[in-house]
Amino acid sequence: MSTSRPFGVTLISAYYLITGLIGVVWNLLVSVFGVVLVCFVPGMLAGGIWRLITSVLSVILGASLYSGKDWAPLVSSIIAGLSAFLSVLDVLNGGGLIWPVINIIVNVGVILYLQQPNVKRFFATN
């Protein structure tokens, strides 16, 4: 028997889906322009393709969270942890303060939320 999806899971999955879809469209454009401009900006094509791959994976993760796949919270927690860690490095390297701190707060919130008993129960029963 499956339990109802917690609202926070819906929000997190929507975030991954929306940012992933926007990333796919944007990075397809970057990759296409990278092919055209490869003689001027050689790294544009490789960077665009890498970001395209990560955007597609974000869409897959968002759909998996929404449908309650049992592996999705672990992968989301790992990604959130890495993102928070990179934001800490960004702050330490003087890369700004406002957005990295917001990113740290959001990602730590995601990790803590995915550890809640009702959220764990949702993923365990679907």
N, CA, C and O atoms as CSV, one atom per row, in Angstrom:
chain,resi,resn,atom,element,x,y,z
A,1,MET,N,N,0.841,-1.182,0.000
A,1,MET,CA,C,0.000,0.000,0.000
A,1,MET,C,C,0.886,1.246,0.000
A,1,MET,O,O,1.792,1.367,0.825
A,2,SER,N,N,0.629,2.146,-0.902
A,2,SER,CA,C,1.430,3.363,-0.964
A,2,SER,C,C,0.795,4.465,-0.127
A,2,SER,O,O,-0.425,4.535,0.024
A,3,THR,N,N,1.648,5.314,0.407
A,3,THR,CA,C,1.169,6.442,1.185
A,3,THR,C,C,1.100,7.664,0.277
A,3,THR,O,O,1.684,7.671,-0.807
A,4,SER,N,N,0.389,8.693,0.716
A,4,SER,CA,C,0.279,9.895,-0.114
A,4,SER,C,C,1.607,10.652,-0.120
A,4,SER,O,O,2.360,10.634,0.854
A,5,ARG,N,N,1.865,11.306,-1.226
A,5,ARG,CA,C,3.121,12.044,-1.409
A,5,ARG,C,C,3.115,13.292,-0.533
A,5,ARG,O,O,2.193,14.104,-0.623
A,6,PRO,N,N,4.129,13.455,0.309
A,6,PRO,CA,C,4.235,14.685,1.098
A,6,PRO,C,C,4.429,15.899,0.174
A,6,PRO,O,O,5.051,15.798,-0.883
A,7,PHE,N,N,3.889,17.034,0.596
A,7,PHE,CA,C,3.952,18.244,-0.232
A,7,PHE,C,C,5.385,18.677,-0.506
A,7,PHE,O,O,5.691,19.145,-1.603
A,8,GLY,N,N,6.260,18.527,0.473
A,8,GLY,CA,C,7.667,18.897,0.286
A,8,GLY,C,C,8.335,18.074,-0.802
A,8,GLY,O,O,9.169,18.590,-1.545
A,9,VAL,N,N,7.980,16.808,-0.903
A,9,VAL,CA,C,8.528,15.960,-1.967
A,9,VAL,C,C,8.066,16.481,-3.320
A,9,VAL,O,O,8.835,16.495,-4.281
A,10,THR,N,N,6.814,16.907,-3.395
A,10,THR,CA,C,6.302,17.482,-4.634
A,10,THR,C,C,7.077,18.748,-5.003
A,10,THR,O,O,7.410,18.954,-6.170
A,11,LEU,N,N,7.364,19.594,-4.011
A,11,LEU,CA,C,8.128,20.818,-4.271
A,11,LEU,C,C,9.551,20.512,-4.741
A,11,LEU,O,O,10.036,21.112,-5.701
A,12,ILE,N,N,10.207,19.586,-4.067
A,12,ILE,CA,C,11.586,19.247,-4.441
A,12,ILE,C,C,11.618,18.627,-5.831
A,12,ILE,O,O,12.484,18.957,-6.641
A,13,SER,N,N,10.679,17.733,-6.107
A,13,SER,CA,C,10.661,17.111,-7.435
A,13,SER,C,C,10.338,18.144,-8.513
A,13,SER,O,O,10.898,18.088,-9.608
A,14,ALA,N,N,9.440,19.084,-8.214
A,14,ALA,CA,C,9.132,20.141,-9.185
A,14,ALA,C,C,10.362,21.005,-9.445
A,14,ALA,O,O,10.611,21.408,-10.581
A,15,TYR,N,N,11.122,21.286,-8.406
A,15,TYR,CA,C,12.354,22.065,-8.571
A,15,TYR,C,C,13.303,21.364,-9.532
A,15,TYR,O,O,13.801,21.975,-10.477
A,16,TYR,N,N,13.555,20.065,-9.287
A,16,TYR,CA,C,14.456,19.316,-10.160
A,16,TYR,C,C,13.909,19.235,-11.586
A,16,TYR,O,O,14.664,19.371,-12.549
A,17,LEU,N,N,12.606,19.017,-11.725
A,17,LEU,CA,C,12.014,18.921,-13.063
A,17,LEU,C,C,12.106,20.248,-13.818
A,17,LEU,O,O,12.517,20.278,-14.979
A,18,ILE,N,N,11.730,21.325,-13.167
A,18,ILE,CA,C,11.717,22.633,-13.837
A,18,ILE,C,C,13.129,23.086,-14.181
A,18,ILE,O,O,13.391,23.504,-15.309
A,19,THR,N,N,14.039,23.004,-13.217
A,19,THR,CA,C,15.409,23.433,-13.515
A,19,THR,C,C,16.051,22.518,-14.546
A,19,THR,O,O,16.841,22.971,-15.374
A,20,GLY,N,N,15.719,21.236,-14.499
A,20,GLY,CA,C,16.253,20.308,-15.491
A,20,GLY,C,C,15.737,20.601,-16.893
A,20,GLY,O,O,16.507,20.599,-17.853
A,21,LEU,N,N,14.442,20.852,-17.013
A,21,LEU,CA,C,13.867,21.152,-18.330
A,21,LEU,C,C,14.400,22.468,-18.894
A,21,LEU,O,O,14.714,22.564,-20.080
A,22,ILE,N,N,14.497,23.472,-18.036
A,22,ILE,CA,C,15.079,24.741,-18.481
A,22,ILE,C,C,16.526,24.518,-18.895
A,22,ILE,O,O,16.979,25.050,-19.908
A,23,GLY,N,N,17.245,23.731,-18.109
A,23,GLY,CA,C,18.639,23.432,-18.433
A,23,GLY,C,C,18.792,22.685,-19.741
A,23,GLY,O,O,19.720,22.957,-20.503
A,24,VAL,N,N,17.891,21.742,-20.015
A,24,VAL,CA,C,17.962,20.995,-21.273
A,24,VAL,C,C,17.812,21.947,-22.448
A,24,VAL,O,O,18.613,21.918,-23.383
A,25,VAL,N,N,16.789,22.789,-22.403
A,25,VAL,CA,C,16.563,23.734,-23.506
A,25,VAL,C,C,17.741,24.690,-23.650
A,25,VAL,O,O,18.257,24.890,-24.749
A,26,TRP,N,N,18.160,25.274,-22.546
A,26,TRP,CA,C,19.252,26.228,-22.588
A,26,TRP,C,C,20.540,25.585,-23.094
A,26,TRP,O,O,21.234,26.151,-23.939
A,27,ASN,N,N,20.852,24.412,-22.579
A,27,ASN,CA,C,22.108,23.775,-22.938
A,27,ASN,C,C,22.101,23.199,-24.348
A,27,ASN,O,O,23.160,23.058,-24.960
A,28,LEU,N,N,20.933,22.868,-24.866
A,28,LEU,CA,C,20.861,22.504,-26.288
A,28,LEU,C,C,21.238,23.714,-27.139
A,28,LEU,O,O,21.969,23.591,-28.122
A,29,LEU,N,N,20.733,24.879,-26.751
A,29,LEU,CA,C,21.090,26.095,-27.476
A,29,LEU,C,C,22.583,26.387,-27.363
A,29,LEU,O,O,23.227,26.729,-28.355
A,30,VAL,N,N,23.128,26.256,-26.168
A,30,VAL,CA,C,24.561,26.501,-25.968
A,30,VAL,C,C,25.384,25.521,-26.779
A,30,VAL,O,O,26.383,25.900,-27.390
A,31,SER,N,N,24.969,24.257,-26.789
A,31,SER,CA,C,25.708,23.257,-27.551
A,31,SER,C,C,25.656,23.536,-29.041
A,31,SER,O,O,26.659,23.391,-29.739
A,32,VAL,N,N,24.489,23.937,-29.532
A,32,VAL,CA,C,24.357,24.256,-30.959
A,32,VAL,C,C,25.240,25.448,-31.304
A,32,VAL,O,O,25.973,25.421,-32.292
A,33,PHE,N,N,25.166,26.499,-30.481
A,33,PHE,CA,C,26.020,27.656,-30.743
A,33,PHE,C,C,27.485,27.314,-30.531
A,33,PHE,O,O,28.360,27.893,-31.175
A,34,GLY,N,N,27.759,26.371,-29.627
A,34,GLY,CA,C,29.130,25.921,-29.411
A,34,GLY,C,C,29.704,25.257,-30.648
A,34,GLY,O,O,30.884,25.421,-30.958
A,35,VAL,N,N,28.863,24.502,-31.360
A,35,VAL,CA,C,29.312,23.879,-32.606
A,35,VAL,C,C,29.626,24.955,-33.633
A,35,VAL,O,O,30.623,24.868,-34.351
A,36,VAL,N,N,28.777,25.959,-33.699
A,36,VAL,CA,C,28.977,27.043,-34.664
A,36,VAL,C,C,30.210,27.861,-34.305
A,36,VAL,O,O,30.961,28.277,-35.187
A,37,LEU,N,N,30.419,28.091,-33.016
A,37,LEU,CA,C,31.500,28.962,-32.573
A,37,LEU,C,C,32.730,28.204,-32.078
A,37,LEU,O,O,33.590,28.788,-31.419
A,38,VAL,N,N,32.822,26.892,-32.391
A,38,VAL,CA,C,33.884,26.074,-31.819
A,38,VAL,C,C,35.277,26.620,-32.138
A,38,VAL,O,O,36.208,26.430,-31.356
A,39,CYS,N,N,35.425,27.287,-33.263
A,39,CYS,CA,C,36.742,27.844,-33.572
A,39,CYS,C,C,37.042,29.074,-32.721
A,39,CYS,O,O,38.208,29.426,-32.542
A,40,PHE,N,N,36.006,29.736,-32.193
A,40,PHE,CA,C,36.215,30.934,-31.377
A,40,PHE,C,C,36.259,30.621,-29.884
A,40,PHE,O,O,37.055,31.202,-29.147
A,41,VAL,N,N,35.402,29.702,-29.442
A,41,VAL,CA,C,35.319,29.350,-28.026
A,41,VAL,C,C,35.306,27.822,-27.911
A,41,VAL,O,O,34.230,27.231,-27.815
A,42,PRO,N,N,36.466,27.174,-27.918
A,42,PRO,CA,C,36.521,25.715,-27.960
A,42,PRO,C,C,35.844,25.012,-26.778
A,42,PRO,O,O,35.296,23.923,-26.952
A,43,GLY,N,N,35.869,25.601,-25.598
A,43,GLY,CA,C,35.289,24.952,-24.427
A,43,GLY,C,C,33.783,25.025,-24.357
A,43,GLY,O,O,33.175,24.344,-23.531
A,44,MET,N,N,33.155,25.838,-25.206
A,44,MET,CA,C,31.714,26.023,-25.137
A,44,MET,C,C,30.966,24.728,-25.456
A,44,MET,O,O,29.971,24.424,-24.797
A,45,LEU,N,N,31.411,23.970,-26.436
A,45,LEU,CA,C,30.727,22.737,-26.824
A,45,LEU,C,C,30.802,21.699,-25.715
A,45,LEU,O,O,29.781,21.113,-25.354
A,46,ALA,N,N,31.971,21.464,-25.174
A,46,ALA,CA,C,32.132,20.462,-24.120
A,46,ALA,C,C,31.343,20.849,-22.871
A,46,ALA,O,O,30.677,20.008,-22.267
A,47,GLY,N,N,31.420,22.112,-22.489
A,47,GLY,CA,C,30.674,22.572,-21.316
A,47,GLY,C,C,29.179,22.462,-21.520
A,47,GLY,O,O,28.454,22.073,-20.604
A,48,GLY,N,N,28.711,22.800,-22.705
A,48,GLY,CA,C,27.279,22.710,-23.002
A,48,GLY,C,C,26.792,21.280,-22.973
A,48,GLY,O,O,25.698,21.008,-22.478
A,49,ILE,N,N,27.583,20.364,-23.494
A,49,ILE,CA,C,27.188,18.956,-23.494
A,49,ILE,C,C,27.166,18.416,-22.071
A,49,ILE,O,O,26.245,17.682,-21.710
A,50,TRP,N,N,28.156,18.760,-21.257
A,50,TRP,CA,C,28.180,18.308,-19.872
A,50,TRP,C,C,26.964,18.833,-19.105
A,50,TRP,O,O,26.317,18.079,-18.378
A,51,ARG,N,N,26.655,20.110,-19.263
A,51,ARG,CA,C,25.491,20.678,-18.578
A,51,ARG,C,C,24.195,20.092,-19.116
A,51,ARG,O,O,23.221,19.973,-18.372
A,52,LEU,N,N,24.162,19.726,-20.384
A,52,LEU,CA,C,22.985,19.072,-20.954
A,52,LEU,C,C,22.774,17.713,-20.295
A,52,LEU,O,O,21.646,17.361,-19.949
A,53,ILE,N,N,23.832,16.960,-20.122
A,53,ILE,CA,C,23.736,15.648,-19.473
A,53,ILE,C,C,23.237,15.796,-18.035
A,53,ILE,O,O,22.353,15.055,-17.605
A,54,THR,N,N,23.798,16.750,-17.293
A,54,THR,CA,C,23.368,16.933,-15.904
A,54,THR,C,C,21.922,17.431,-15.829
A,54,THR,O,O,21.209,17.113,-14.877
A,55,SER,N,N,21.487,18.201,-16.814
A,55,SER,CA,C,20.098,18.664,-16.842
A,55,SER,C,C,19.138,17.501,-17.095
A,55,SER,O,O,18.079,17.419,-16.472
A,56,VAL,N,N,19.504,16.615,-17.995
A,56,VAL,CA,C,18.672,15.433,-18.252
A,56,VAL,C,C,18.602,14.570,-17.001
A,56,VAL,O,O,17.534,14.060,-16.663
A,57,LEU,N,N,19.720,14.402,-16.312
A,57,LEU,CA,C,19.725,13.631,-15.065
A,57,LEU,C,C,18.857,14.300,-13.997
A,57,LEU,O,O,18.227,13.614,-13.192
A,58,SER,N,N,18.823,15.632,-13.987
A,58,SER,CA,C,17.971,16.362,-13.055
A,58,SER,C,C,16.491,16.083,-13.331
A,58,SER,O,O,15.701,15.926,-12.400
A,59,VAL,N,N,16.124,16.023,-14.605
A,59,VAL,CA,C,14.739,15.704,-14.967
A,59,VAL,C,C,14.398,14.286,-14.498
A,59,VAL,O,O,13.325,14.052,-13.941
A,60,ILE,N,N,15.312,13.348,-14.725
A,60,ILE,CA,C,15.085,11.966,-14.292
A,60,ILE,C,C,14.939,11.901,-12.774
A,60,ILE,O,O,14.064,11.199,-12.267
A,61,LEU,N,N,15.784,12.624,-12.048
A,61,LEU,CA,C,15.711,12.632,-10.592
A,61,LEU,C,C,14.398,13.241,-10.114
A,61,LEU,O,O,13.773,12.718,-9.192
A,62,GLY,N,N,13.976,14.334,-10.727
A,62,GLY,CA,C,12.708,14.955,-10.344
A,62,GLY,C,C,11.527,14.015,-10.550
A,62,GLY,O,O,10.653,13.916,-9.689
A,63,ALA,N,N,11.496,13.326,-11.686
A,63,ALA,CA,C,10.425,12.371,-11.951
A,63,ALA,C,C,10.479,11.200,-10.973
A,63,ALA,O,O,9.440,10.694,-10.548
A,64,SER,N,N,11.677,10.775,-10.621
A,64,SER,CA,C,11.837,9.665,-9.680
A,64,SER,C,C,11.409,10.043,-8.273
A,64,SER,O,O,10.806,9.234,-7.568
A,65,LEU,N,N,11.713,11.263,-7.860
A,65,LEU,CA,C,11.233,11.743,-6.559
A,65,LEU,C,C,9.711,11.797,-6.551
A,65,LEU,O,O,9.073,11.361,-5.592
A,66,TYR,N,N,9.137,12.326,-7.610
A,66,TYR,CA,C,7.687,12.475,-7.689
A,66,TYR,C,C,6.985,11.119,-7.623
A,66,TYR,O,O,5.936,10.983,-6.992
A,67,SER,N,N,7.570,10.125,-8.277
A,67,SER,CA,C,6.933,8.808,-8.300
A,67,SER,C,C,7.303,7.949,-7.094
A,67,SER,O,O,6.751,6.862,-6.925
A,68,GLY,N,N,8.228,8.418,-6.251
A,68,GLY,CA,C,8.538,7.717,-5.017
A,68,GLY,C,C,9.537,6.593,-5.155
A,68,GLY,O,O,9.485,5.633,-4.386
A,69,LYS,N,N,10.440,6.680,-6.106
A,69,LYS,CA,C,11.482,5.648,-6.251
A,69,LYS,C,C,12.334,5.627,-4.985
A,69,LYS,O,O,12.703,6.675,-4.455
A,70,ASP,N,N,12.641,4.427,-4.511
A,70,ASP,CA,C,13.331,4.310,-3.227
A,70,ASP,C,C,14.767,4.843,-3.240
A,70,ASP,O,O,15.296,5.170,-2.178
A,71,TRP,N,N,15.402,4.939,-4.387
A,71,TRP,CA,C,16.780,5.433,-4.471
A,71,TRP,C,C,16.853,6.957,-4.600
A,71,TRP,O,O,17.914,7.540,-4.374
A,72,ALA,N,N,15.760,7.601,-4.956
A,72,ALA,CA,C,15.759,9.043,-5.237
A,72,ALA,C,C,16.153,9.916,-4.042
A,72,ALA,O,O,16.888,10.883,-4.240
A,73,PRO,N,N,15.701,9.629,-2.803
A,73,PRO,CA,C,16.123,10.488,-1.691
A,73,PRO,C,C,17.626,10.433,-1.434
A,73,PRO,O,O,18.236,11.447,-1.094
A,74,LEU,N,N,18.220,9.260,-1.593
A,74,LEU,CA,C,19.661,9.138,-1.380
A,74,LEU,C,C,20.426,9.956,-2.416
A,74,LEU,O,O,21.348,10.696,-2.073
A,75,VAL,N,N,20.043,9.821,-3.676
A,75,VAL,CA,C,20.720,10.576,-4.737
A,75,VAL,C,C,20.504,12.074,-4.534
A,75,VAL,O,O,21.435,12.860,-4.709
A,76,SER,N,N,19.291,12.476,-4.169
A,76,SER,CA,C,19.007,13.894,-3.919
A,76,SER,C,C,19.839,14.422,-2.757
A,76,SER,O,O,20.347,15.542,-2.815
A,77,SER,N,N,19.979,13.631,-1.716
A,77,SER,CA,C,20.766,14.053,-0.560
A,77,SER,C,C,22.243,14.199,-0.933
A,77,SER,O,O,22.909,15.133,-0.486
A,78,ILE,N,N,22.748,13.283,-1.745
A,78,ILE,CA,C,24.142,13.375,-2.178
A,78,ILE,C,C,24.361,14.627,-3.020
A,78,ILE,O,O,25.338,15.350,-2.824
A,79,ILE,N,N,23.454,14.879,-3.953
A,79,ILE,CA,C,23.576,16.066,-4.805
A,79,ILE,C,C,23.456,17.341,-3.974
A,79,ILE,O,O,24.211,18.292,-4.180
A,80,ALA,N,N,22.508,17.364,-3.035
A,80,ALA,CA,C,22.337,18.541,-2.175
A,80,ALA,C,C,23.576,18.753,-1.309
A,80,ALA,O,O,24.009,19.888,-1.109
A,81,GLY,N,N,24.145,17.666,-0.796
A,81,GLY,CA,C,25.359,17.777,0.014
A,81,GLY,C,C,26.532,18.319,-0.788
A,81,GLY,O,O,27.273,19.180,-0.312
A,82,LEU,N,N,26.700,17.814,-2.006
A,82,LEU,CA,C,27.775,18.317,-2.873
A,82,LEU,C,C,27.562,19.787,-3.218
A,82,LEU,O,O,28.509,20.574,-3.225
A,83,SER,N,N,26.327,20.148,-3.501
A,83,SER,CA,C,26.031,21.537,-3.834
A,83,SER,C,C,26.304,22.458,-2.651
A,83,SER,O,O,26.853,23.546,-2.825
A,84,ALA,N,N,25.924,22.028,-1.444
A,84,ALA,CA,C,26.195,22.832,-0.248
A,84,ALA,C,C,27.698,22.962,-0.017
A,84,ALA,O,O,28.189,24.038,0.323
A,85,PHE,N,N,28.421,21.865,-0.201
A,85,PHE,CA,C,29.875,21.886,-0.032
A,85,PHE,C,C,30.527,22.842,-1.030
A,85,PHE,O,O,31.416,23.611,-0.665
A,86,LEU,N,N,30.089,22.794,-2.284
A,86,LEU,CA,C,30.646,23.701,-3.292
A,86,LEU,C,C,30.306,25.154,-2.979
A,86,LEU,O,O,31.093,26.054,-3.270
A,87,SER,N,N,29.144,25.382,-2.391
A,87,SER,CA,C,28.782,26.743,-1.994
A,87,SER,C,C,29.652,27.237,-0.844
A,87,SER,O,O,30.010,28.414,-0.793
A,88,VAL,N,N,29.990,26.342,0.073
A,88,VAL,CA,C,30.902,26.710,1.160
A,88,VAL,C,C,32.257,27.100,0.572
A,88,VAL,O,O,32.846,28.105,0.970
A,89,LEU,N,N,32.746,26.301,-0.374
A,89,LEU,CA,C,34.015,26.634,-1.033
A,89,LEU,C,C,33.923,27.971,-1.761
A,89,LEU,O,O,34.877,28.749,-1.771
A,90,ASP,N,N,32.770,28.229,-2.369
A,90,ASP,CA,C,32.563,29.498,-3.063
A,90,ASP,C,C,32.661,30.671,-2.095
A,90,ASP,O,O,33.290,31.683,-2.402
A,91,VAL,N,N,32.045,30.537,-0.936
A,91,VAL,CA,C,32.117,31.596,0.083
A,91,VAL,C,C,33.560,31.775,0.552
A,91,VAL,O,O,34.038,32.902,0.678
A,92,LEU,N,N,34.248,30.670,0.808
A,92,LEU,CA,C,35.631,30.751,1.295
A,92,LEU,C,C,36.575,31.347,0.259
A,92,LEU,O,O,37.584,31.954,0.618
A,93,ASN,N,N,36.260,31.182,-1.015
A,93,ASN,CA,C,37.097,31.736,-2.084
A,93,ASN,C,C,36.681,33.152,-2.477
A,93,ASN,O,O,37.210,33.712,-3.437
A,94,GLY,N,N,35.738,33.727,-1.739
A,94,GLY,CA,C,35.331,35.099,-2.005
A,94,GLY,C,C,34.413,35.245,-3.204
A,94,GLY,O,O,34.372,36.303,-3.833
A,95,GLY,N,N,33.677,34.193,-3.525
A,95,GLY,CA,C,32.798,34.226,-4.695
A,95,GLY,C,C,31.430,34.801,-4.430
A,95,GLY,O,O,30.508,34.580,-5.216
A,96,GLY,N,N,31.275,35.512,-3.376
A,96,GLY,CA,C,29.975,36.079,-3.043
A,96,GLY,C,C,29.502,35.540,-1.708
A,96,GLY,O,O,30.110,34.634,-1.137
A,97,LEU,N,N,28.419,36.103,-1.221
A,97,LEU,CA,C,27.925,35.675,0.073
A,97,LEU,C,C,26.436,35.343,0.041
A,97,LEU,O,O,26.017,34.346,0.629
A,98,ILE,N,N,25.648,36.145,-0.624
A,98,ILE,CA,C,24.195,35.987,-0.560
A,98,ILE,C,C,23.743,34.672,-1.189
A,98,ILE,O,O,23.162,33.836,-0.497
A,99,TRP,N,N,23.993,34.467,-2.485
A,99,TRP,CA,C,23.492,33.274,-3.175
A,99,TRP,C,C,24.114,31.988,-2.663
A,99,TRP,O,O,23.392,31.002,-2.514
A,100,PRO,N,N,25.415,31.938,-2.385
A,100,PRO,CA,C,25.951,30.696,-1.830
A,100,PRO,C,C,25.339,30.342,-0.475
A,100,PRO,O,O,25.088,29.168,-0.199
A,101,VAL,N,N,25.100,31.331,0.360
A,101,VAL,CA,C,24.494,31.056,1.671
A,101,VAL,C,C,23.055,30.570,1.499
A,101,VAL,O,O,22.626,29.649,2.193
A,102,ILE,N,N,22.315,31.179,0.585
A,102,ILE,CA,C,20.954,30.708,0.302
A,102,ILE,C,C,21.002,29.275,-0.205
A,102,ILE,O,O,20.184,28.445,0.193
A,103,ASN,N,N,21.957,28.983,-1.083
A,103,ASN,CA,C,22.111,27.631,-1.611
A,103,ASN,C,C,22.428,26.634,-0.498
A,103,ASN,O,O,21.901,25.522,-0.491
A,104,ILE,N,N,23.281,27.026,0.434
A,104,ILE,CA,C,23.619,26.148,1.561
A,104,ILE,C,C,22.371,25.867,2.398
A,104,ILE,O,O,22.101,24.717,2.743
A,105,ILE,N,N,21.617,26.907,2.722
A,105,ILE,CA,C,20.415,26.761,3.547
A,105,ILE,C,C,19.397,25.850,2.858
A,105,ILE,O,O,18.840,24.952,3.488
A,106,VAL,N,N,19.158,26.079,1.578
A,106,VAL,CA,C,18.179,25.276,0.838
A,106,VAL,C,C,18.623,23.812,0.773
A,106,VAL,O,O,17.821,22.909,1.013
A,107,ASN,N,N,19.886,23.579,0.452
A,107,ASN,CA,C,20.348,22.207,0.307
A,107,ASN,C,C,20.388,21.455,1.637
A,107,ASN,O,O,20.066,20.268,1.685
A,108,VAL,N,N,20.774,22.124,2.701
A,108,VAL,CA,C,20.727,21.481,4.016
A,108,VAL,C,C,19.274,21.201,4.391
A,108,VAL,O,O,18.972,20.162,4.978
A,109,GLY,N,N,18.376,22.125,4.054
A,109,GLY,CA,C,16.946,21.901,4.286
A,109,GLY,C,C,16.425,20.691,3.533
A,109,GLY,O,O,15.637,19.917,4.075
A,110,VAL,N,N,16.853,20.518,2.291
A,110,VAL,CA,C,16.440,19.351,1.502
A,110,VAL,C,C,16.921,18.068,2.166
A,110,VAL,O,O,16.165,17.106,2.300
A,111,ILE,N,N,18.177,18.063,2.577
A,111,ILE,CA,C,18.733,16.865,3.219
A,111,ILE,C,C,17.956,16.535,4.494
A,111,ILE,O,O,17.579,15.383,4.711
A,112,LEU,N,N,17.718,17.538,5.332
A,112,LEU,CA,C,16.995,17.303,6.590
A,112,LEU,C,C,15.553,16.879,6.324
A,112,LEU,O,O,15.033,15.999,7.010
A,113,TYR,N,N,14.902,17.491,5.340
A,113,TYR,CA,C,13.514,17.150,5.030
A,113,TYR,C,C,13.387,15.703,4.562
A,113,TYR,O,O,12.459,14.995,4.952
A,114,LEU,N,N,14.326,15.274,3.723
A,114,LEU,CA,C,14.253,13.911,3.198
A,114,LEU,C,C,14.504,12.853,4.271
A,114,LEU,O,O,14.309,11.663,4.020
A,115,GLN,N,N,14.935,13.270,5.467
A,115,GLN,CA,C,15.153,12.340,6.574
A,115,GLN,C,C,13.949,12.245,7.513
A,115,GLN,O,O,13.973,11.471,8.469
A,116,GLN,N,N,12.905,13.018,7.252
A,116,GLN,CA,C,11.715,12.996,8.105
A,116,GLN,C,C,11.009,11.641,8.002
A,116,GLN,O,O,10.994,11.038,6.929
A,117,PRO,N,N,10.427,11.157,9.096
A,117,PRO,CA,C,9.794,9.831,9.094
A,117,PRO,C,C,8.689,9.665,8.039
A,117,PRO,O,O,8.618,8.630,7.376
A,118,ASN,N,N,7.830,10.680,7.882
A,118,ASN,CA,C,6.749,10.545,6.902
A,118,ASN,C,C,7.285,10.516,5.468
A,118,ASN,O,O,6.700,9.871,4.598
A,119,VAL,N,N,8.382,11.207,5.228
A,119,VAL,CA,C,8.995,11.212,3.896
A,119,VAL,C,C,9.652,9.860,3.639
A,119,VAL,O,O,9.509,9.297,2.554
A,120,LYS,N,N,10.365,9.341,4.624
A,120,LYS,CA,C,10.972,8.017,4.481
A,120,LYS,C,C,9.904,6.949,4.250
A,120,LYS,O,O,10.093,6.034,3.449
A,121,ARG,N,N,8.789,7.074,4.955
A,121,ARG,CA,C,7.688,6.117,4.800
A,121,ARG,C,C,7.121,6.161,3.390
A,121,ARG,O,O,6.796,5.118,2.820
A,122,PHE,N,N,6.997,7.370,2.813
A,122,PHE,CA,C,6.496,7.495,1.445
A,122,PHE,C,C,7.390,6.754,0.463
A,122,PHE,O,O,6.897,6.028,-0.400
A,123,PHE,N,N,8.700,6.932,0.585
A,123,PHE,CA,C,9.613,6.287,-0.346
A,123,PHE,C,C,9.735,4.784,-0.072
A,123,PHE,O,O,10.031,4.014,-0.985
A,124,ALA,N,N,9.515,4.369,1.154
A,124,ALA,CA,C,9.606,2.948,1.481
A,124,ALA,C,C,8.390,2.172,0.989
A,124,ALA,O,O,8.489,0.972,0.736
A,125,THR,N,N,7.244,2.836,0.848
A,125,THR,CA,C,6.016,2.122,0.485
A,125,THR,C,C,5.641,2.274,-0.976
A,125,THR,O,O,4.624,1.724,-1.399
A,126,ASN,N,N,6.420,2.997,-1.760
A,126,ASN,CA,C,6.093,3.169,-3.187
A,126,ASN,C,C,7.023,2.375,-4.062
A,126,ASN,O,O,6.893,2.403,-5.286
